[in-house]
């Protein structure tokens, strides 16, 4: 059973072959190019994971603690600007009849 990496290279080589007009006889070049592209992707992902892990371990890169909702509300009202009220939710329901004389 082929590995996941082998399957990804196979798919990438096929896409390269299609993108280049389905020219026959260049399957070795398409395969090598697909291998290089997959290897580059793997290196980028590994580097990003390593950077993320290093950033999580570095206490100087942590975010400041979040403020509570009450503190945010007090800050917003302390600016002197009126707060916007949320719009009323749209009504859902049955069909309405237009106002007018009733037939009763």
N, C-alpha and C positions, 0 to 999 in steps of 0.2 A: 504494500500500500504506500503510495507516495506521500511524502511529508507535506505539511501545510506550506512550507517555504517553496518546495518543488512545484506545488500546484500554483502558487502565486507567480512564480517565474514563468510557468507554462502559459498562464493567462496573459501576463504582461507581454511575452514574446508574440503571442497571437495578436494582441492589440497593436503592437508595433508593426507586424506584418500587414495588418489591415490598413493602418494609417499610411503605410508606404506604398499602397496600391496593390497589395497581394502579389508582389513579385516573388516568383519561385527561385530557389537556388541560393537564397541568402539566410537560410534558417539558422546557421551557426552564428552569424553576426547578430541576428535578432535575439538569439538566446543569450549571447554574451552581454548585449546591451540591457536586456531584461534583468540579468543577474546583477549588473552594476547598479541599476536603478533600485532594485529591491535591497541591495546591500546599503546603499546610501540612505534609503528610508529607515532601515533598521538602525543605522548609526544615529540619525536624527532623533528617532524615538528614544533610543538609549540615552542620548545626551540630554534630551528634555526631561526624562525621568530622573537622571542624575542631578540635574539642576534643581528640579523640584524637591528632591530629597535633601539636597544641600541647603536649600532655602528654608525648608521646614526645620532643619537642625540649627540654623543660625538665628539666635534670639533677636538680633538687631534688625532682622528683616520682617519681624512680625507686625501685624496691623495693631494700631492702638485699640483699646477696648471700646466696644460700641456703647453709645449712650442709651439710656433707657427711653422708652416712649414718652414718659412724663417730662423728662428733661428736654426732649425735642419739642414738645408742645409748648412748654414754658418759653423756650427760646423763640419759637415762631410768634407767640403772642407778645413777647417783649419788644419786638421790632416796631410795633405800633400799626402794622398793616392788618387790615381785616382778613380773616381766613376765609377762603372760599368754601362754600358748603357743597357737598356732593349733589349731583343731579338726582332727581327721583327716578327710580327704576321704571322702565317702560312697562306699560300695561299690556298684559296678555289676556286674551279672552275671546269670547264669541263675537259674532258680528253685531255691529251697532246699527240701529236705524236712525236716520237723520231726524232732527227735531221738526215738528210740524203738526198739523191737525191730525188728530187720531180718528180712526173710523168707528170708534165705539159710541 
